[in-house]
């Protein structure tokens, strides 16, 4: 009997110290030396929506990639989880004895994933399908042009506040009017000894001759990719600057295609010509060429499938395109500005406080994005029972930057999307206790120390918060 009493006392003390440790977790985090000069916001709700823990939860701070959750959830609300984007192939003109006197037109529906590497199984050999559809019309010659209608989305490819050294890199591909093959290309470099000039071996996919690569990359002492890619929306030059490790063969660097519409036009034209269909390249305009026939409708995966990949891999271009679609679907301009207005208006109508909410893009790449922790947990609270959002959050939680936070002991107890840009780190999602979800949001701006160190500190704090529930 005495042994049983001692065991009960021991377990009670263990639970007390565990609770005491977790209760102090947020306080210890806030007072950490690496946060001395930082700004941070935290909000935790109970399943009913009541805020039960907070720190500066009304302060407007940069969210980094966690803003993708706001974009994703709003897109689900506005467009629907099964929404699909459609790209249409049409011939316009008249076919006489195998000659199309007119144009081939590819009309964009604003599909962010057309030809994307993560959706190869969905699209299959879609370009070949387009070419075969043209051949099926008996066309052996095109007296006209290959045109792409990219007016489904409007405005610049990138938000105006995006840093110049981001827009040319693959993660800065933005939201062009026509998205194609991830809107990116890979440069293969070969390097020699330290201090020598590098050599560009090839690009995949092959860029059209109209785009010039200006290579200023040298071999250096550093490891890894230290190259910045510079280009402008619609431009014809791509500048490659920086260093790569010495004595490497086929070292790969990814960049954003500066003019996706022009690239896609050249890509399709080459595919058609490879089938021995000649193209004059002279555009046919006027009433004589207005007769049109739709050949193929290429549909995207359902929106929820796009969002799973978007949040697991944190794909900026998908999120930026979706923000423009939110604007369009809400009766506003299909621009970053129109999308931002639509997002704020939607959640204000739902009763959330949108003061301090500043949206520049859908991805979080712009440092001028600012939201409050309390606003984000309010958005998450609205979706607490939504099965589609649950699927999306499960995928987001599989990213390495999230999995590394918790360890096996907390597996299945935290669903989260991470975000990081220089000196900004954030996590948003649900802490799960006794089968119930508690929306949370934590962001830190301008911290000292390393990103890996901050990730460890944030993980410790959130695990402590979980133990307290």
C-alpha positions as CSV (number, residue, x, y, z in Angstrom):
1,X,0.0,0.0,0.0
2,X,2.8,2.4,0.9
3,X,4.4,1.6,-2.5
4,X,1.2,2.5,-4.3
5,X,0.9,5.8,-2.4
6,X,4.5,6.7,-3.3
7,X,3.9,5.9,-6.9
8,X,0.7,8.1,-7.0
9,X,2.7,10.9,-5.3
10,X,5.6,10.5,-7.8
11,X,3.2,10.6,-10.8
12,X,1.5,13.6,-9.3
13,X,4.8,15.5,-8.9
14,X,5.9,14.5,-12.4
15,X,2.6,16.0,-13.8
16,X,3.1,19.1,-11.7
17,X,6.6,19.7,-13.0
18,X,5.6,18.9,-16.6
19,X,2.8,21.5,-16.4
20,X,5.1,24.0,-14.6
21,X,7.7,23.6,-17.4
22,X,5.1,24.1,-20.1
23,X,3.5,27.0,-18.4
24,X,6.8,28.7,-18.4
25,X,7.7,27.8,-22.0
26,X,6.2,30.8,-23.7
27,X,7.6,33.2,-21.1
28,X,11.1,31.6,-21.4
29,X,10.8,32.0,-25.2
30,X,9.8,35.6,-25.1
31,X,12.7,36.4,-22.7
32,X,15.3,34.6,-24.7
33,X,18.4,36.7,-25.4
34,X,18.1,36.1,-29.2
35,X,14.7,37.8,-29.1
36,X,16.0,40.9,-27.2
37,X,15.7,43.1,-30.2
38,X,13.0,41.1,-32.0
39,X,9.3,41.6,-32.4
40,X,7.0,38.6,-32.0
41,X,3.4,37.7,-31.9
42,X,1.6,34.7,-30.6
43,X,-2.0,33.6,-30.3
44,X,-3.6,30.3,-29.1
45,X,-7.3,29.6,-29.2
46,X,-9.3,26.9,-27.6
47,X,-11.6,24.8,-29.9
48,X,-14.5,27.2,-29.3
49,X,-12.4,30.2,-30.5
50,X,-11.5,31.8,-27.2
51,X,-8.0,33.1,-27.0
52,X,-6.3,31.3,-24.1
53,X,-2.7,32.3,-24.5
54,X,-1.2,35.3,-26.3
55,X,1.7,37.7,-26.7
56,X,1.3,40.9,-28.7
57,X,-1.4,39.0,-30.7
58,X,-2.7,42.3,-32.2
59,X,0.8,43.4,-33.4
60,X,1.2,43.5,-37.2
61,X,4.2,41.5,-38.2
62,X,5.7,39.8,-41.3
63,X,4.3,36.3,-41.8
64,X,6.7,34.9,-44.4
65,X,5.3,31.8,-46.1
66,X,2.6,31.2,-43.5
67,X,0.6,33.8,-45.5
68,X,0.1,30.9,-47.9
69,X,-2.4,29.4,-45.5
70,X,-4.4,32.6,-45.7
71,X,-4.3,32.5,-49.5
72,X,-5.1,28.8,-49.6
73,X,-8.0,28.9,-47.2
74,X,-9.5,32.0,-48.9
75,X,-9.1,30.3,-52.3
76,X,-11.0,27.2,-51.0
77,X,-13.8,29.5,-49.7
78,X,-14.1,31.6,-52.9
79,X,-13.3,29.0,-55.6
80,X,-14.2,25.7,-54.0
81,X,-12.0,22.7,-53.3
82,X,-12.9,20.9,-56.6
83,X,-12.3,24.0,-58.8
84,X,-10.2,23.3,-61.9
85,X,-8.4,25.7,-64.2
86,X,-8.8,25.1,-68.0
87,X,-6.3,25.8,-70.8
88,X,-7.9,25.8,-74.3
89,X,-6.3,25.0,-77.6
90,X,-8.2,26.5,-80.6
91,X,-7.5,27.0,-84.3
92,X,-8.8,30.2,-85.8
93,X,-9.2,30.5,-89.6
94,X,-9.9,28.1,-92.4
95,X,-8.3,24.8,-93.4
96,X,-7.8,24.4,-97.2
97,X,-6.1,21.3,-98.5
98,X,-4.1,20.8,-95.3
99,X,-3.2,24.4,-94.9
100,X,-4.6,26.4,-91.9
101,X,-4.9,29.9,-93.1
102,X,-5.1,31.4,-89.6
103,X,-3.6,31.0,-86.2
104,X,-3.3,28.4,-83.5
105,X,-4.3,30.0,-80.2
106,X,-3.6,28.7,-76.7
107,X,-5.9,30.4,-74.2
108,X,-4.8,30.4,-70.6
109,X,-7.3,29.9,-67.8
110,X,-4.7,30.9,-65.3
111,X,-3.6,27.4,-64.4
112,X,-0.7,27.7,-62.0
113,X,0.4,24.0,-62.4
114,X,0.3,23.5,-66.2
115,X,3.2,21.1,-67.0
116,X,4.5,21.4,-63.4
117,X,6.9,18.6,-62.3
118,X,4.8,17.7,-59.3
119,X,1.8,17.0,-61.5
120,X,3.4,15.0,-64.4
121,X,1.1,12.1,-63.8
122,X,-2.0,14.3,-64.1
123,X,-1.1,16.1,-67.3
124,X,0.8,13.3,-69.1
125,X,2.2,14.3,-72.5
126,X,-0.2,17.2,-72.8
127,X,1.9,19.1,-75.4
128,X,1.9,16.1,-77.7
129,X,-1.9,15.9,-77.2
130,X,-2.1,19.4,-78.5
131,X,0.0,18.6,-81.5
132,X,-1.9,15.4,-82.3
133,X,-5.2,17.4,-82.1
134,X,-3.8,19.8,-84.8
135,X,-2.7,16.9,-87.0
136,X,-6.1,15.3,-86.6
137,X,-7.6,18.3,-88.4
138,X,-5.5,17.3,-91.4
139,X,-3.2,20.3,-91.0
140,X,0.2,20.0,-92.6
141,X,1.0,23.7,-92.9
142,X,0.1,26.8,-90.8
143,X,-0.1,30.1,-92.7
144,X,-0.3,32.1,-89.5
145,X,1.2,32.2,-86.0
146,X,1.2,30.3,-82.7
147,X,-0.4,32.7,-80.3
148,X,-1.0,32.6,-76.5
149,X,-3.8,34.5,-74.8
150,X,-2.4,35.2,-71.4
151,X,-5.1,37.7,-70.3
152,X,-6.7,35.4,-67.7
153,X,-4.6,37.2,-65.1
154,X,-3.5,40.8,-65.0
155,X,-0.7,43.0,-63.7
156,X,3.0,42.5,-63.1
157,X,4.5,39.0,-62.6
158,X,5.7,40.0,-59.1
159,X,4.3,42.3,-56.4
160,X,6.0,45.7,-56.6
161,X,7.6,45.3,-53.2
162,X,9.3,42.1,-54.0
163,X,13.1,42.4,-53.7
164,X,15.0,42.7,-57.0
165,X,17.4,39.9,-56.0
166,X,14.4,37.5,-55.6
167,X,12.4,38.0,-58.8
168,X,14.9,36.3,-61.1
169,X,15.3,33.2,-58.9
170,X,13.0,30.2,-59.2
171,X,11.2,31.0,-56.0
172,X,10.4,34.5,-57.4
173,X,8.6,33.2,-60.5
174,X,5.5,35.1,-59.4
175,X,2.2,35.1,-61.2
176,X,2.5,35.5,-65.0
177,X,-0.6,35.6,-67.1
178,X,0.4,32.1,-68.4
179,X,2.2,29.6,-66.2
180,X,4.1,26.8,-67.9
181,X,6.4,24.1,-66.5
182,X,6.8,25.7,-63.1
183,X,7.9,29.0,-64.8
184,X,11.5,28.0,-64.2
185,X,14.6,26.7,-65.8
186,X,17.8,25.0,-64.6
187,X,21.2,26.1,-65.6
188,X,24.0,23.5,-65.6
189,X,27.5,24.9,-64.8
190,X,31.0,23.5,-65.0
191,X,33.6,25.2,-62.8
192,X,37.4,25.1,-62.7
193,X,39.9,26.4,-60.1
194,X,39.1,29.1,-57.5
195,X,38.8,32.5,-59.1
196,X,38.2,31.2,-62.7
197,X,35.1,31.9,-64.7
198,X,32.4,29.3,-64.8
199,X,30.9,27.8,-68.0
200,X,27.2,27.4,-68.8
201,X,26.8,23.9,-70.3
202,X,23.1,23.9,-71.0
203,X,19.7,24.8,-69.7
204,X,16.7,22.6,-69.1
205,X,14.3,23.3,-70.6
206,X,16.1,24.9,-73.5
207,X,15.5,28.6,-73.6
208,X,14.5,30.4,-76.8
209,X,17.2,32.2,-78.7
210,X,15.5,35.5,-77.8
211,X,16.6,35.1,-74.1
212,X,20.3,35.9,-73.5
213,X,22.1,34.4,-70.5
214,X,24.8,36.8,-69.1
215,X,27.1,34.6,-67.0
216,X,29.3,36.3,-64.4
217,X,29.6,33.4,-62.0
218,X,33.1,32.4,-60.8
219,X,34.5,29.4,-58.9
220,X,35.0,30.2,-55.2
221,X,35.8,28.7,-51.9
222,X,32.3,28.5,-50.6
223,X,30.2,25.3,-50.7
224,X,26.7,25.2,-52.3
225,X,24.8,27.5,-54.5
226,X,25.8,31.2,-54.0
227,X,24.4,32.4,-57.3
228,X,21.7,35.1,-57.6
229,X,19.7,35.2,-60.8
230,X,18.5,38.6,-62.0
231,X,15.9,39.2,-64.6
232,X,12.9,41.4,-65.3
233,X,9.3,40.5,-66.2
234,X,9.1,40.3,-70.0
235,X,12.8,40.9,-70.4
236,X,15.2,39.1,-72.7
237,X,18.3,39.0,-70.5
238,X,19.1,36.8,-67.5
239,X,22.1,37.8,-65.4
240,X,23.9,35.1,-63.3
241,X,26.1,36.5,-60.6
242,X,27.9,35.0,-57.6
243,X,30.0,32.0,-56.8
244,X,29.9,28.2,-57.1
245,X,32.2,25.6,-55.6
246,X,35.4,25.0,-57.6
247,X,35.9,22.0,-59.9
248,X,32.3,20.9,-60.3
249,X,30.6,19.3,-63.3
250,X,26.9,20.0,-64.1
251,X,26.3,22.0,-61.0
252,X,22.6,23.1,-61.1
253,X,21.1,26.5,-60.4
254,X,17.4,27.3,-60.9
255,X,16.0,30.5,-62.2
256,X,12.7,32.1,-63.2
257,X,11.8,32.3,-66.9
258,X,11.6,36.1,-67.5
259,X,8.9,35.8,-70.2
260,X,6.9,32.6,-69.8
261,X,4.4,33.5,-72.5
262,X,7.1,33.9,-75.1
263,X,8.9,30.7,-73.9
264,X,5.7,28.7,-74.1
265,X,4.9,30.0,-77.6
266,X,8.4,28.9,-78.8
267,X,8.1,25.6,-77.0
268,X,4.8,24.8,-78.7
269,X,5.9,26.0,-82.1
270,X,9.0,23.8,-82.0
271,X,6.8,20.8,-81.0
272,X,4.5,21.4,-84.0
273,X,7.4,21.9,-86.4
274,X,9.0,18.7,-85.1
275,X,6.0,16.9,-86.7
276,X,6.9,18.5,-90.0
277,X,4.1,21.1,-89.9
278,X,5.5,24.3,-91.3
279,X,4.6,27.7,-89.8
280,X,4.9,31.0,-91.7
281,X,4.8,33.1,-88.5
282,X,2.7,35.7,-90.2
283,X,-0.3,36.6,-87.9
284,X,-3.7,36.5,-89.6
285,X,-6.1,39.3,-88.5
286,X,-9.5,40.4,-89.6
287,X,-13.0,38.9,-90.2
288,X,-11.7,36.4,-92.7
289,X,-9.9,34.6,-89.9
290,X,-12.4,34.8,-87.1
291,X,-13.9,31.3,-87.6
292,X,-12.6,29.2,-84.7
293,X,-12.7,25.6,-83.5
294,X,-11.9,24.4,-80.1
295,X,-9.6,21.3,-80.2
296,X,-8.5,20.5,-76.6
297,X,-9.4,21.5,-73.1
298,X,-6.6,20.8,-70.7
299,X,-7.8,20.8,-67.1
300,X,-5.7,21.3,-63.9
301,X,-5.9,19.0,-60.9
302,X,-8.7,20.0,-58.4
303,X,-7.8,23.0,-56.3
304,X,-7.3,21.0,-53.1
305,X,-4.7,18.8,-54.8
306,X,-2.8,22.0,-55.8
307,X,-3.0,23.3,-52.3
308,X,-1.6,20.1,-50.8
309,X,1.6,20.5,-52.9
310,X,1.6,24.3,-52.5
311,X,1.7,24.1,-48.7
312,X,4.0,21.1,-48.4
313,X,6.6,22.5,-50.7
314,X,5.8,26.1,-50.2
315,X,5.5,27.0,-53.9
316,X,5.4,30.7,-54.2
317,X,4.1,30.9,-57.8
318,X,1.0,28.8,-57.0
319,X,0.1,31.0,-54.1
320,X,0.7,34.2,-56.1
321,X,-1.5,33.0,-59.0
322,X,-4.3,32.0,-56.6
323,X,-4.3,35.5,-55.0
324,X,-5.0,37.0,-58.5
325,X,-7.8,34.4,-59.0
326,X,-9.3,35.4,-55.7
327,X,-9.4,39.0,-56.9
328,X,-11.0,37.9,-60.2
329,X,-13.6,35.6,-58.7
330,X,-14.6,38.4,-56.3
331,X,-15.4,40.8,-59.1
332,X,-12.1,42.8,-58.7
333,X,-9.1,43.0,-60.9
334,X,-7.1,39.7,-61.4
335,X,-4.0,41.5,-59.9
336,X,-2.1,41.3,-56.6
337,X,-3.9,44.5,-55.5
338,X,-7.3,43.1,-56.5
339,X,-6.6,39.8,-54.7
340,X,-5.4,41.6,-51.6
341,X,-8.6,43.7,-51.4
342,X,-10.8,40.6,-51.9
343,X,-9.0,38.7,-49.1
344,X,-9.4,41.5,-46.6
345,X,-13.0,42.1,-47.6
346,X,-13.9,38.4,-47.3
347,X,-12.6,38.0,-43.8
348,X,-13.9,41.3,-42.6
349,X,-17.4,40.2,-43.7
350,X,-16.8,37.0,-41.7
351,X,-16.4,39.2,-38.6
352,X,-12.6,39.2,-38.3
353,X,-10.6,42.4,-37.4
354,X,-8.6,43.2,-40.5
355,X,-6.9,46.3,-39.0
356,X,-3.2,45.8,-39.3
357,X,-3.6,43.3,-42.2
358,X,-1.4,44.3,-45.2
359,X,-1.2,41.9,-48.1
360,X,1.3,42.4,-50.9
361,X,1.3,38.9,-52.5
362,X,-0.1,35.5,-51.9
363,X,3.2,33.7,-51.1
364,X,4.8,35.8,-48.4
365,X,7.9,36.6,-50.4
366,X,7.4,40.3,-50.1
367,X,8.6,41.7,-46.8
368,X,5.7,44.2,-46.8
369,X,3.2,41.6,-46.0
370,X,2.0,42.1,-42.4
371,X,-0.7,40.3,-40.4
372,X,-1.6,39.8,-36.8
373,X,-1.4,36.6,-34.8
374,X,-5.0,37.0,-33.7
375,X,-6.3,37.5,-37.3
376,X,-4.5,34.3,-38.4
377,X,-5.9,32.2,-35.6
378,X,-9.3,33.6,-36.4
379,X,-9.0,32.4,-40.0
380,X,-7.8,28.9,-38.8
381,X,-10.6,28.8,-36.3
382,X,-13.1,29.2,-39.1
383,X,-11.8,26.0,-40.7
384,X,-11.4,23.9,-37.6
385,X,-13.9,21.2,-38.8
386,X,-13.2,21.4,-42.5
387,X,-12.0,18.1,-43.8
388,X,-10.3,19.6,-46.9
389,X,-8.3,22.0,-44.8
390,X,-7.4,19.1,-42.6
391,X,-6.0,17.2,-45.6
392,X,-4.0,20.3,-46.7
393,X,-2.6,20.8,-43.2
394,X,-1.6,17.1,-43.0
395,X,0.5,17.6,-46.2
396,X,2.0,20.9,-44.9
397,X,3.1,19.1,-41.7
398,X,5.2,16.7,-43.8
399,X,7.7,19.4,-44.8
400,X,11.1,19.0,-43.3
401,X,11.0,22.4,-41.6
402,X,7.9,21.3,-39.7
403,X,8.7,17.6,-39.0
404,X,12.1,18.5,-37.5
405,X,10.3,20.7,-34.9
406,X,8.4,18.1,-33.0
407,X,10.0,14.6,-32.9
408,X,8.3,11.3,-32.5
409,X,6.9,12.2,-29.1
410,X,4.7,14.9,-30.6
411,X,3.8,13.1,-33.8
412,X,0.2,13.8,-34.8
413,X,-0.1,16.5,-32.1
414,X,0.7,19.5,-34.1
415,X,-0.3,20.4,-37.7
416,X,1.6,23.4,-39.1
417,X,2.8,25.4,-42.0
418,X,6.2,27.0,-41.7
419,X,7.5,30.3,-43.1
420,X,11.0,31.8,-43.3
421,X,12.6,34.8,-45.0
422,X,15.7,36.6,-43.7
423,X,15.3,37.2,-40.0
424,X,11.6,36.2,-40.1
425,X,10.3,32.8,-39.0
426,X,6.7,31.8,-38.4
427,X,4.5,28.8,-37.7
428,X,0.7,28.5,-38.1
429,X,-1.7,25.7,-37.7
430,X,-3.3,23.6,-35.0
431,X,-2.1,22.1,-31.7
432,X,-4.1,18.9,-31.1
433,X,-4.9,17.8,-27.5
434,X,-7.4,15.0,-26.6
435,X,-8.5,14.9,-30.2
436,X,-9.4,18.6,-30.2
437,X,-7.8,21.3,-32.3
438,X,-6.4,24.6,-30.9
439,X,-5.5,27.1,-33.6
440,X,-2.2,28.8,-33.1
441,X,0.2,31.3,-34.7
442,X,3.7,32.3,-33.8
443,X,5.9,34.7,-35.7
444,X,9.3,36.2,-34.9
445,X,10.7,39.2,-36.8
446,X,14.3,40.4,-36.7
447,X,15.7,37.7,-34.3
448,X,19.4,37.3,-33.6
449,X,21.4,34.1,-34.2
450,X,20.9,31.4,-36.8
451,X,17.7,30.2,-38.4
452,X,18.3,26.7,-37.2
453,X,18.7,28.0,-33.7
454,X,15.5,29.9,-33.8
455,X,13.7,26.9,-35.2
456,X,14.8,24.9,-32.2
457,X,13.7,27.6,-29.8
458,X,10.3,27.9,-31.4
459,X,9.9,24.2,-31.4
460,X,10.7,24.0,-27.7
461,X,8.2,26.8,-26.9
462,X,5.4,25.2,-29.0
463,X,6.0,21.8,-27.4
464,X,5.8,23.4,-24.0
465,X,2.5,25.1,-25.0
466,X,1.2,21.7,-26.1
467,X,2.1,20.1,-22.7
468,X,0.1,22.8,-20.9
469,X,-3.2,21.9,-22.7
